Amino acid sequence: MECLQKSGFKIDSQKIMQALVKVRNIKKLLENAGVTDALKESELIVSFCLNKDRIIIYKDNPEILPHVEKKIDSIVLRRIQREPLQYIIGFTEFYGFKIKTVQGVLIPRPETELLVEESIKIIKNINNDEIKVLDLCTGTGCIAIAIAKNFPEISIYATDISSEAIQCARENAEINGVNNIIFIKGNLFDPLIDSIFFDVIVSNPPYIKTSEINNLQLEISKWEPIEALDGGKDGLDYYRKILQNAKNYLKPDGFIIFEMGEGQAEQITKIAEEKDYSIFSIKRDYSGIERIAIINLNKY
């Protein structure tokens, strides 16, 4: 509590505080610091430190003992400096699963759950007893893990250039009881052998324009790994690289499923068609943004 007072914020000095009062106080602090969705984060912080579900805060309004309040205040102090809450508490929820998050590895986004949904739909319609899926730029492994939980019988490969990401992804697979993913350190297709072919290649690659990174929210620009964000001058470098090489690893009836940024669908369509692919489908997210591109090989 004292550390928050030193930072210039006024907080309640009660020895024993009710959870709802604490949530309201934290909400004000986070709002003043420019944090979006301050109420939800306040609830998450208090419920995390109490080791209770968020709904219990409203149902029982439990007391917060001094040692718990000290833990809460230490988290709030870090959060008002715009450190992402996912890094502070060490995990996030993704597609109903708990995913470990560490600095140096991109935090999973809710939008990426749509990539998983569309991948699951495609995989369900594949008539093949030995389905193979490749996840490029796997990060925390959240995409591969969500797919693996739905299809424990298929083989999944996941690559990332970051050692920290591969280690985090392996730990997440263990946390979630997944054992049908092979995680390999390396850039895109580089660590793969030439004789392996995939039914589905999924990727949420870096797609932010280099010039736009410094204008992102502080949680992103200051704390998240630039290499997991920077898609080059126009944000499309990784799509070009993947589409250039995917033919060497994709089965004739296979699919490539991308997440993409706002306003990139037309350019990605053009790149795909120039490299003899067809756009199977473009899917919008819940905000109406064209978010997912499903691509297959041209059939002559």
C-alpha positions as CSV (number, residue, x, y, z in Angstrom):
1,M,0.0,0.0,0.0
2,E,2.8,2.4,0.9
3,C,4.5,1.9,-2.5
4,L,1.3,3.0,-4.2
5,Q,1.1,6.1,-2.0
6,K,4.6,7.0,-3.0
7,S,3.7,6.7,-6.7
8,G,1.2,9.6,-6.2
9,F,-2.0,7.6,-5.9
10,K,-4.3,7.9,-2.9
11,I,-5.8,4.6,-1.7
12,D,-7.8,3.4,1.2
13,S,-5.9,2.9,4.4
14,Q,-8.3,0.4,6.1
15,K,-6.6,-2.6,7.7
16,I,-9.4,-4.9,6.5
17,M,-11.1,-4.1,3.3
18,Q,-13.9,-5.8,1.4
19,A,-13.2,-7.1,-2.0
20,L,-15.7,-4.9,-3.8
21,V,-14.2,-1.8,-2.2
22,K,-10.8,-2.9,-3.4
23,V,-12.0,-3.5,-6.9
24,R,-13.5,0.0,-7.1
25,N,-10.3,1.5,-5.8
26,I,-8.1,-0.4,-8.2
27,K,-10.4,0.5,-11.1
28,K,-9.9,4.2,-10.4
29,L,-6.1,3.8,-10.3
30,L,-6.0,1.9,-13.5
31,E,-8.3,4.3,-15.3
32,N,-6.0,7.2,-14.2
33,A,-3.0,5.3,-15.6
34,G,-4.7,5.0,-19.0
35,V,-5.5,1.2,-18.7
36,T,-8.4,0.1,-20.9
37,D,-11.0,-2.3,-19.5
38,A,-10.0,-1.2,-15.9
39,L,-13.0,-2.9,-14.2
40,K,-12.3,-6.3,-15.7
41,E,-8.6,-6.1,-14.8
42,S,-9.4,-4.9,-11.3
43,E,-11.6,-8.0,-10.8
44,L,-8.9,-10.2,-12.2
45,I,-6.3,-8.8,-9.9
46,V,-8.4,-9.2,-6.8
47,S,-9.7,-12.7,-7.7
48,F,-6.2,-13.9,-8.6
49,C,-4.8,-12.7,-5.2
50,L,-7.7,-14.2,-3.3
51,N,-7.4,-17.4,-5.4
52,K,-11.1,-17.3,-6.1
53,D,-13.4,-17.0,-9.2
54,R,-14.3,-13.5,-10.2
55,I,-18.0,-14.1,-9.5
56,I,-17.2,-14.8,-5.8
57,I,-16.2,-11.1,-5.4
58,Y,-19.8,-10.1,-6.1
59,K,-21.4,-13.1,-4.5
60,D,-19.6,-13.2,-1.2
61,N,-17.6,-9.9,-1.1
62,P,-14.9,-11.5,0.9
63,E,-12.5,-9.7,3.3
64,I,-9.0,-8.9,2.1
65,L,-6.5,-9.6,4.8
66,P,-3.4,-7.4,5.0
67,H,-1.0,-9.9,3.4
68,V,-3.3,-10.4,0.5
69,E,-3.7,-6.6,0.1
70,K,0.1,-6.2,0.0
71,K,0.2,-8.7,-2.9
72,I,-2.6,-6.9,-4.7
73,D,-0.9,-3.5,-4.3
74,S,2.4,-4.9,-5.7
75,I,0.5,-6.1,-8.8
76,V,-1.3,-2.8,-9.2
77,L,2.0,-0.8,-8.9
78,R,3.4,-2.8,-11.9
79,R,0.1,-2.5,-13.8
80,I,-0.1,1.3,-13.5
81,Q,3.3,1.3,-15.2
82,R,1.5,-0.4,-18.1
83,E,3.2,-3.8,-17.7
84,P,0.7,-6.3,-19.2
85,L,-1.3,-8.1,-16.5
86,Q,-0.7,-11.4,-18.3
87,Y,3.0,-11.0,-17.7
88,I,2.5,-10.0,-14.1
89,I,0.3,-12.9,-13.1
90,G,2.0,-15.3,-15.5
91,F,-1.0,-16.6,-17.5
92,T,-4.0,-15.9,-19.6
93,E,-7.1,-17.7,-20.8
94,F,-7.2,-18.7,-24.5
95,Y,-10.0,-20.8,-26.1
96,G,-10.9,-22.0,-22.6
97,F,-7.4,-23.2,-21.7
98,K,-4.9,-21.7,-19.3
99,I,-1.8,-20.5,-21.1
100,K,1.4,-19.5,-19.4
101,T,2.7,-16.1,-20.4
102,V,6.3,-14.8,-20.0
103,Q,8.1,-11.7,-21.0
104,G,9.8,-12.2,-24.4
105,V,6.8,-14.2,-25.8
106,L,3.8,-12.6,-27.4
107,I,0.6,-12.6,-25.3
108,P,-2.3,-14.5,-27.0
109,R,-5.1,-12.3,-28.3
110,P,-8.9,-13.0,-28.3
111,E,-8.9,-12.4,-32.0
112,T,-6.7,-15.4,-32.5
113,E,-9.4,-17.7,-31.1
114,L,-11.1,-17.2,-34.5
115,L,-8.1,-18.7,-36.2
116,V,-8.5,-21.7,-34.0
117,E,-12.2,-22.0,-34.7
118,E,-11.7,-21.8,-38.5
119,S,-8.8,-24.3,-38.3
120,I,-11.0,-26.8,-36.4
121,K,-13.7,-26.5,-39.0
122,I,-11.3,-27.3,-41.8
123,I,-9.6,-30.2,-40.0
124,K,-13.0,-31.8,-39.2
125,N,-13.7,-32.0,-43.0
126,I,-10.4,-33.7,-43.9
127,N,-10.7,-37.3,-44.9
128,N,-7.4,-38.6,-43.9
129,D,-6.3,-41.0,-41.1
130,E,-2.9,-39.3,-40.6
131,I,-3.7,-35.6,-40.5
132,K,-0.7,-33.3,-40.0
133,V,-0.9,-29.7,-39.0
134,L,1.9,-27.1,-38.9
135,D,1.8,-24.0,-36.7
136,L,4.3,-21.3,-37.8
137,C,5.4,-18.6,-35.4
138,T,3.8,-20.6,-32.5
139,G,4.7,-18.2,-29.7
140,T,3.1,-19.6,-26.5
141,G,1.9,-22.5,-28.5
142,C,-1.7,-21.5,-27.8
143,I,-3.0,-22.2,-31.4
144,A,-1.3,-25.6,-31.6
145,I,-2.5,-26.5,-28.1
146,A,-6.1,-25.5,-28.7
147,I,-6.1,-27.6,-31.9
148,A,-4.4,-30.5,-30.2
149,K,-7.0,-30.5,-27.4
150,N,-9.7,-30.9,-30.0
151,F,-7.8,-33.5,-32.1
152,P,-5.6,-35.6,-29.9
153,E,-5.2,-38.1,-32.6
154,I,-3.5,-35.9,-35.2
155,S,0.2,-34.9,-35.5
156,I,1.1,-31.2,-35.0
157,Y,4.4,-29.5,-35.6
158,A,5.1,-26.0,-34.3
159,T,8.1,-23.8,-35.1
160,D,9.3,-20.5,-33.7
161,I,12.6,-18.6,-34.1
162,S,12.6,-17.7,-30.4
163,S,14.1,-20.1,-27.8
164,E,12.0,-18.4,-25.1
165,A,8.8,-19.1,-27.2
166,I,9.6,-22.7,-27.8
167,Q,10.4,-23.3,-24.1
168,C,7.1,-21.5,-23.1
169,A,5.1,-23.5,-25.7
170,R,6.5,-26.8,-24.4
171,E,5.6,-25.9,-20.8
172,N,2.1,-24.9,-22.0
173,A,1.6,-28.2,-23.7
174,E,2.6,-30.0,-20.5
175,I,0.3,-27.8,-18.4
176,N,-2.6,-28.6,-20.7
177,G,-1.9,-32.4,-21.0
178,V,-1.1,-32.3,-24.7
179,N,1.5,-34.8,-26.1
180,N,0.8,-34.7,-29.9
181,I,2.8,-31.5,-30.7
182,I,6.5,-31.4,-31.8
183,F,8.0,-28.0,-31.0
184,I,11.0,-27.1,-33.1
185,K,13.2,-24.0,-32.8
186,G,13.8,-22.3,-36.2
187,N,12.6,-19.7,-38.6
188,L,9.3,-20.7,-40.3
189,F,10.0,-23.9,-42.4
190,D,13.8,-23.9,-42.0
191,P,13.9,-26.6,-39.2
192,L,11.6,-29.0,-41.1
193,I,12.7,-32.0,-43.2
194,D,11.8,-31.8,-46.9
195,S,9.8,-35.0,-47.0
196,I,7.0,-34.0,-44.6
197,F,3.7,-32.6,-46.0
198,F,0.9,-31.0,-44.1
199,D,-2.9,-30.9,-44.5
200,V,-3.1,-27.6,-42.8
201,I,-0.6,-24.8,-42.2
202,V,-1.7,-22.2,-39.7
203,S,0.0,-19.0,-38.7
204,N,-0.5,-15.8,-36.8
205,P,2.7,-14.1,-38.0
206,P,4.1,-10.6,-37.2
207,Y,1.9,-8.2,-39.2
208,I,2.4,-4.7,-37.8
209,K,4.1,-2.2,-40.0
210,T,7.5,-1.2,-38.7
211,S,6.5,2.5,-38.6
212,E,3.4,1.8,-36.5
213,I,5.0,-0.2,-33.7
214,N,5.9,2.8,-31.6
215,N,2.3,4.1,-31.8
216,L,0.8,1.0,-30.3
217,Q,-0.4,0.8,-26.7
218,L,2.4,1.0,-24.1
219,E,1.6,-2.5,-23.0
220,I,2.6,-3.7,-26.5
221,S,5.3,-1.3,-27.7
222,K,7.2,-1.2,-24.4
223,W,6.7,-4.7,-23.1
224,E,6.1,-7.3,-25.9
225,P,8.8,-8.6,-28.1
226,I,9.2,-6.5,-31.2
227,E,10.3,-9.4,-33.4
228,A,6.8,-11.0,-32.7
229,L,5.1,-7.8,-33.9
230,D,7.2,-6.4,-36.8
231,G,6.0,-7.5,-40.2
232,G,8.3,-5.1,-42.1
233,K,7.6,-1.9,-44.0
234,D,4.1,-2.9,-45.1
235,G,3.4,-5.5,-42.5
236,L,3.4,-8.3,-45.1
237,D,6.9,-9.7,-45.0
238,Y,6.0,-13.0,-43.3
239,Y,3.0,-13.7,-45.5
240,R,5.3,-13.4,-48.6
241,K,7.9,-15.7,-47.0
242,I,5.3,-18.3,-45.9
243,L,3.5,-18.3,-49.3
244,Q,6.8,-18.5,-51.1
245,N,7.7,-21.7,-49.4
246,A,4.5,-23.4,-48.3
247,K,4.0,-25.3,-51.6
248,N,7.0,-27.4,-50.6
249,Y,5.2,-28.6,-47.5
250,L,1.5,-28.4,-48.3
251,K,-0.4,-31.4,-49.5
252,P,-2.2,-30.8,-52.9
253,D,-5.6,-30.5,-51.1
254,G,-4.2,-28.7,-48.1
255,F,-5.0,-25.3,-46.6
256,I,-3.1,-22.3,-45.3
257,I,-5.0,-20.4,-42.6
258,F,-3.7,-17.0,-41.6
259,E,-4.6,-14.4,-39.1
260,M,-4.1,-10.9,-40.6
261,G,-4.4,-7.3,-39.6
262,E,-7.1,-4.8,-40.3
263,G,-7.0,-3.7,-44.0
264,Q,-4.6,-6.4,-45.1
265,A,-7.0,-8.9,-46.8
266,E,-6.8,-7.3,-50.2
267,Q,-3.0,-7.3,-50.3
268,I,-2.7,-10.8,-48.9
269,T,-5.2,-12.0,-51.6
270,K,-3.0,-10.4,-54.2
271,I,0.2,-12.0,-52.9
272,A,-1.5,-15.4,-52.7
273,E,-2.8,-15.2,-56.3
274,E,0.5,-14.1,-57.6
275,K,2.1,-17.2,-56.2
276,D,-0.6,-19.5,-57.6
277,Y,-2.8,-19.9,-54.6
278,S,-6.6,-19.3,-54.4
279,I,-8.5,-17.6,-51.6
280,F,-10.9,-20.2,-50.2
281,S,-12.5,-17.9,-47.8
282,I,-12.1,-14.6,-45.8
283,K,-13.6,-14.5,-42.3
284,R,-14.5,-11.4,-40.3
285,D,-14.0,-11.2,-36.5
286,Y,-16.7,-10.0,-34.1
287,S,-15.8,-6.4,-34.8
288,G,-16.4,-6.9,-38.5
289,I,-12.7,-6.8,-39.4
290,E,-11.5,-9.2,-42.1
291,R,-9.3,-11.3,-39.8
292,I,-8.8,-14.8,-41.2
293,A,-7.6,-15.8,-44.7
294,I,-8.1,-19.4,-45.7
295,I,-6.0,-20.2,-48.8
296,N,-5.4,-23.3,-50.9
297,L,-3.4,-24.2,-54.0
298,N,-4.8,-23.4,-57.4
299,K,-6.3,-26.4,-59.2
300,Y,-5.7,-26.6,-62.9
